[in-house]
Amino acid sequence: MTTRYVDGANGNDSWDGLAPNFVSGTNGPKATWNGAEDSPVAAGDLVHVRSGTYRELLTIDVSGTAGNAIEYRGDYAGVIWPGGGVVRITGSDNDQTATRNNCITGTTKIYRTFRGFRLDTTAQRPIAALTDCTNWIIDGCFIKGVPAYQGIYVTGAGQAAITIQNCLLWGAANSTNILFTHSATVSNAGHLIQNCVFLGGLYGIQITAVGGITVKNCVFTTRINAGILVDIALAGGQTETVNNCIFDGCNTALSAANLGEITEDYNTFYGNNTNRTNVATGASSITYPPLFDSRWFFELVGGKGRMLSPFDLASYSQLVNLAGTSPSTTDMRGTAVIGAQREWGALEYDSTLRLGDLVVFLRSASTLLTM
């Protein structure tokens, strides 16, 4: 049970990875995820990863054990390295085109945890759990899909107990955000998806012959086709359970190959073309509009705050300072050009924007609390 460290900017894979900063000799952080993996990691190890961009494919070599998972944890909050920031692993070498098929892949590996990462720009699947992986936890990750592939791909007859929670899964054309699949039926998989937002793409969760999946407290919105799809029949008596979710703006919210394969209750369905196909209506499900909070938008256009939005470009976007033609003089915030060019899209890149500049209006007072 060893604590290890990865620092892409200052580390060295010839060092032992046992200190967050260089000490002496070979005592200092690794430079890459694979450098840490090849130490090798062992059951119970915790690998802290410093903010920055990592251009590599992590191939999982080692399994954890029950009660002693191997965890990679992004230091967004700056707990280990002051300042923190986004910890990104990407399939691209230039932030324009994809070079690698995956960001993270493992075959028949068990008890692995990945917490607090951004994954993007792969040729295929950002995360691939192949051939009977079990007891993985994917927590607090931002996963950007690519056309015709899946954000998270889980296969095998022995797949079991995959937990995906607190994630934003942002799809692409003809993409599936999560796919659980096998060539024959799998029963009682015990997968859990909770507290996730599914945005765009073809399917939110696609399930091919794998039964025993629970989905709860998730949001499925701006979905081209199905929020949750069971496309191949499950084994007799198997079902997927869906509770406490919001389905908003889907073509079809829930779709099963056969009636009874999805059991839903305590969900809201609004603005969908079809709420259910081969799915019985839950006794406590409703059709209330979700009415998502719009204050972030009015903060953005009203000039009251300097808050980042989900649609601001990241510093590593290759659209920053890319010349266009006859751009608008100011952006959605009213900000004029910063740097060499007015950015493409609705928002000018501004490195000074901070998440903390949110202005909260207090109902019971005329003052403002800025936090």
C-alpha positions in Angstrom: 0.0 0.0 0.0 2.3 2.7 -1.3 1.5 6.3 -2.2 3.0 7.3 -5.6 3.2 10.5 -7.5 3.2 11.6 -11.2 4.2 15.1 -12.3 4.3 15.4 -16.1 6.1 18.7 -16.1 8.7 18.0 -13.5 8.9 14.3 -13.0 11.2 11.6 -14.5 10.3 8.0 -15.2 13.8 6.9 -14.0 12.9 8.2 -10.5 11.1 6.1 -7.9 7.8 8.0 -7.9 7.7 8.0 -4.1 7.8 11.8 -3.5 5.7 14.6 -5.0 8.8 16.7 -5.7 12.4 15.8 -6.5 14.4 15.2 -3.3 17.7 13.7 -4.3 19.2 10.9 -6.3 16.2 9.0 -7.8 13.7 10.1 -5.2 11.1 12.1 -7.0 7.8 11.8 -9.0 7.3 9.8 -12.2 6.6 11.8 -15.4 4.0 9.5 -16.9 1.0 7.3 -15.8 2.7 4.3 -17.4 5.9 5.1 -15.5 3.9 4.7 -12.3 2.1 1.6 -13.5 5.4 0.0 -14.4 7.0 0.6 -11.0 5.0 -1.7 -10.7 2.0 -0.6 -8.7 0.6 -3.1 -6.3 -2.8 -3.8 -4.5 -3.7 -0.8 -2.3 -1.5 1.7 -4.0 -2.6 5.3 -4.5 -1.2 7.3 -7.4 -1.6 11.1 -7.2 -1.4 12.8 -10.6 -0.5 16.5 -10.9 -2.5 18.9 -13.1 -1.4 19.1 -16.7 -1.9 17.3 -20.0 -0.6 13.7 -20.4 -0.3 12.5 -24.0 -0.2 8.7 -23.5 -2.2 5.5 -23.3 -2.3 3.9 -19.9 -2.2 0.2 -20.3 -3.3 -1.4 -17.0 -0.9 -4.1 -16.0 -1.8 -4.9 -12.5 -5.0 -5.9 -10.6 -5.9 -4.7 -7.1 -7.7 -6.9 -4.6 -10.9 -6.7 -2.6 -10.5 -3.8 -0.1 -7.2 -2.9 -1.7 -8.0 -1.3 -5.1 -5.3 0.5 -7.0 -6.3 4.2 -7.5 -5.2 6.9 -9.8 -6.4 10.3 -8.5 -6.2 13.6 -10.2 -5.0 16.5 -8.0 -7.5 19.1 -9.3 -7.9 20.6 -5.8 -4.2 21.1 -5.2 -4.1 18.8 -2.2 -0.6 17.6 -3.1 0.7 20.3 -5.4 -0.4 23.9 -4.7 -2.6 25.5 -7.3 -4.2 22.3 -8.6 -6.0 22.3 -11.9 -7.4 20.0 -14.5 -5.6 16.7 -14.9 -6.0 15.7 -18.6 -5.1 12.5 -20.5 -5.6 12.7 -24.2 -5.3 10.6 -27.3 -3.9 13.5 -29.3 -0.3 14.7 -29.6 -1.4 18.1 -31.0 -4.9 18.8 -29.8 -6.1 18.7 -33.3 -6.2 15.0 -34.4 -6.2 11.7 -32.5 -3.1 9.6 -32.3 -4.1 6.9 -29.8 -7.2 4.7 -29.7 -7.7 5.0 -26.0 -6.6 6.9 -22.9 -7.0 4.0 -20.5 -7.3 0.3 -21.4 -7.2 -2.9 -19.4 -7.9 -6.6 -20.0 -9.1 -8.9 -17.2 -8.0 -6.5 -14.6 -9.9 -6.0 -11.3 -10.2 -3.5 -8.5 -9.0 -0.4 -10.3 -10.2 3.2 -9.6 -9.8 6.4 -11.6 -10.9 9.6 -10.0 -10.8 13.2 -11.2 -9.6 13.2 -14.8 -10.5 14.7 -18.1 -10.2 12.2 -21.1 -10.6 13.4 -24.7 -9.5 13.2 -28.4 -9.1 9.5 -28.9 -9.5 7.6 -32.2 -11.8 5.2 -30.4 -12.8 4.8 -26.8 -11.3 6.9 -24.0 -11.8 4.1 -21.5 -11.9 0.4 -22.5 -12.4 -2.3 -19.9 -12.0 -5.4 -22.0 -12.6 -9.1 -21.4 -14.0 -9.6 -17.9 -12.8 -6.6 -15.9 -14.5 -6.3 -12.6 -14.8 -3.9 -9.6 -13.6 -0.7 -11.4 -14.7 2.7 -10.2 -14.7 5.7 -12.6 -15.5 8.7 -10.4 -15.6 12.4 -11.1 -14.3 12.3 -14.7 -15.1 14.4 -17.7 -15.2 12.1 -20.7 -15.5 13.5 -24.3 -16.6 10.9 -26.8 -15.8 10.6 -30.5 -18.0 9.7 -33.5 -19.1 6.1 -33.8 -17.4 4.9 -30.6 -18.1 4.8 -26.9 -16.9 6.9 -24.1 -16.6 3.9 -21.7 -16.6 0.4 -23.2 -17.1 -2.7 -21.1 -17.0 -6.2 -22.5 -16.8 -9.9 -21.5 -18.8 -12.7 -20.0 -17.2 -12.1 -16.6 -17.7 -8.3 -16.5 -19.0 -7.3 -13.1 -19.4 -4.5 -10.5 -18.3 -1.6 -12.7 -19.3 1.7 -10.9 -19.4 4.9 -12.9 -20.4 7.9 -10.8 -20.2 11.7 -10.6 -19.1 11.9 -14.3 -20.0 14.1 -17.3 -20.2 12.1 -20.4 -20.3 14.3 -23.5 -21.1 12.4 -26.7 -20.5 12.9 -30.4 -22.2 12.0 -33.6 -23.3 8.3 -33.6 -21.5 7.8 -30.3 -22.5 5.9 -27.2 -21.4 7.3 -23.9 -21.4 3.9 -22.1 -21.6 0.5 -23.7 -21.9 -2.8 -21.7 -21.7 -5.7 -24.2 -21.0 -9.4 -24.7 -21.7 -11.8 -27.5 -23.9 -14.0 -25.2 -26.1 -13.1 -22.3 -24.5 -11.9 -19.0 -26.6 -12.1 -15.9 -26.5 -10.2 -12.6 -23.5 -8.0 -13.7 -24.0 -5.6 -10.7 -22.9 -2.5 -12.6 -23.9 0.9 -11.1 -24.2 4.2 -12.8 -25.1 7.1 -10.5 -25.0 10.9 -10.3 -23.9 11.3 -14.0 -24.8 13.8 -16.7 -25.2 12.4 -20.3 -25.0 15.1 -22.9 -25.5 14.6 -26.6 -24.5 11.7 -28.8 -26.6 8.7 -30.1 -27.1 6.7 -26.9 -26.5 7.5 -23.2 -26.2 3.9 -22.1 -26.3 1.1 -24.5 -26.7 -2.4 -23.1 -26.2 -5.5 -25.3 -27.2 -8.7 -23.6 -25.9 -7.7 -20.1 -28.4 -7.8 -17.3 -28.4 -6.6 -13.7 -27.5 -2.9 -14.2 -28.7 -0.1 -11.9 -28.9 3.5 -13.1 -30.0 6.2 -10.6 -29.9 9.9 -10.1 -28.6 10.7 -13.6 -29.5 13.4 -16.2 -30.0 12.5 -19.9 -30.4 15.6 -22.1 -30.0 16.7 -25.7 -29.9 13.0 -26.6 -30.3 12.2 -30.3 -31.7 8.8 -29.8 -32.2 6.7 -26.7 -31.2 7.7 -23.2 -30.9 4.1 -22.2 -31.2 1.3 -24.8 -31.3 -2.5 -24.3 -30.8 -3.6 -27.9 -30.2 -7.3 -27.5 -32.5 -9.4 -25.4 -31.4 -10.2 -21.8 -31.5 -13.7 -20.3 -34.8 -14.7 -18.8 -35.6 -12.9 -15.6 -32.9 -10.3 -16.0 -33.7 -6.6 -15.8 -32.1 -3.1 -15.7 -33.3 -0.7 -12.9 -33.7 3.0 -13.5 -34.7 5.4 -10.7 -34.6 9.1 -9.8 -33.4 10.2 -13.3 -34.2 13.1 -15.6 -34.9 12.4 -19.3 -35.1 15.7 -21.2 -35.0 16.2 -25.0 -34.4 12.6 -26.0 -35.7 11.0 -29.2 -36.6 7.9 -27.1 -35.8 8.1 -23.3 -36.0 4.4 -22.5 -36.0 1.5 -25.0 -35.8 -2.3 -24.5 -35.8 -5.2 -26.8 -38.6 -6.8 -24.7 -41.1 -5.6 -22.2 -39.8 -6.1 -18.6 -36.1 -5.7 -19.4 -36.1 -2.2 -18.0 -37.9 -1.4 -14.8 -38.3 2.3 -14.2 -39.8 4.3 -11.4 -39.4 7.8 -9.8 -38.2 9.4 -13.0 -39.3 12.4 -14.9 -39.8 12.5 -18.7 -40.1 15.8 -20.5 -39.6 17.0 -24.1 -38.9 13.6 -25.5 -40.3 12.3 -28.8 -41.0 9.0 -27.1 -40.7 8.3 -23.4 -40.8 4.5 -23.4 -40.5 1.7 -25.9 -41.2 -1.8 -24.5 -41.0 -0.3 -21.0 -43.8 -0.2 -18.5 -44.6 3.2 -16.9 -43.4 3.5 -13.3 -46.1 4.2 -10.8 -44.3 7.2 -9.4 -42.8 8.5 -12.6 -43.9 12.0 -13.8 -43.7 14.3 -16.8 -42.5 17.5 -15.0 -40.1 19.8 -16.9 -36.7 19.8 -15.1 -36.3 23.6 -15.3 -32.5 23.6 -15.0 -31.0 26.7 -13.2 -30.2 29.4 -15.7 -28.3 31.8 -13.4 -24.9 30.8 -15.0 -26.2 32.1 -18.3 -27.4 35.5 -16.9 -24.1 35.8 -15.0 -22.4 35.3 -18.3 -24.3 37.8 -20.4 -25.2 40.2 -17.6 -21.7 41.2 -16.8 -22.2 40.6 -13.1 -19.6 37.9 -12.8 -16.5 36.5 -14.4 -17.6 32.9 -14.1 -16.5 30.2 -16.5 -19.2 28.4 -18.5 -19.2 24.9 -20.0 -18.7 26.5 -23.4 -15.5 28.5 -22.7 -12.5 27.2 -24.6 -9.7 25.5 -22.6 -6.2 26.9 -22.7 -5.1 24.0 -24.8 -7.8 24.4 -27.5 -6.4 24.9 -30.9 -9.2 27.4 -31.6 -7.6 30.0 -29.3 -6.3 32.8 -31.4 -7.2 31.1 -34.6 -8.0 33.7 -37.3 -11.6 33.8 -38.6 -13.4 36.1 -41.0 -15.4 39.2 -40.0 -15.9 38.1 -36.4 -18.2 39.8 -34.0 -16.4 42.6 -32.1 -17.4 41.3 -28.7 -18.4 38.0 -27.3 -21.4 36.8 -25.4 -20.1 38.5 -22.2 -19.4 41.7 -24.1 -15.6 41.0 -24.0 -13.6 42.4 -26.8 -10.7 40.5 -28.5 -8.0 39.3 -26.1 -4.8 38.2 -27.7 -4.2 38.0 -31.4 -7.6 37.0 -32.7 -11.3 36.9 -31.7 -12.0 33.2 -31.0 -14.4 31.2 -33.0 -17.6 30.4 -31.1 -19.6 32.6 -28.7 -17.0 33.1 -26.1 -13.6 34.8 -26.1 -10.8 32.9 -24.4 -9.9 34.7 -21.2 -7.2 33.1 -18.9 -8.3 35.3 -16.0 -11.8 33.8 -15.7 -12.2 31.9 -12.4 -14.8 29.5 -11.1 -14.9 31.3 -7.8 -16.3 34.5 -9.2 -19.9 33.5 -8.8 -22.3 36.1 -7.4 -25.1 34.8 -5.3 -28.2 36.9 -4.7 -29.6 36.5 -1.2 -33.4 36.5 -1.1 -33.5 37.9 2.4 -31.1 40.8 2.0 -30.2 43.5 -0.4 -26.6 42.7 -0.3 -24.6 40.4 -2.5 -22.4 37.6 -1.3 -19.4 37.0 -3.5 -17.8 33.6 -3.1 
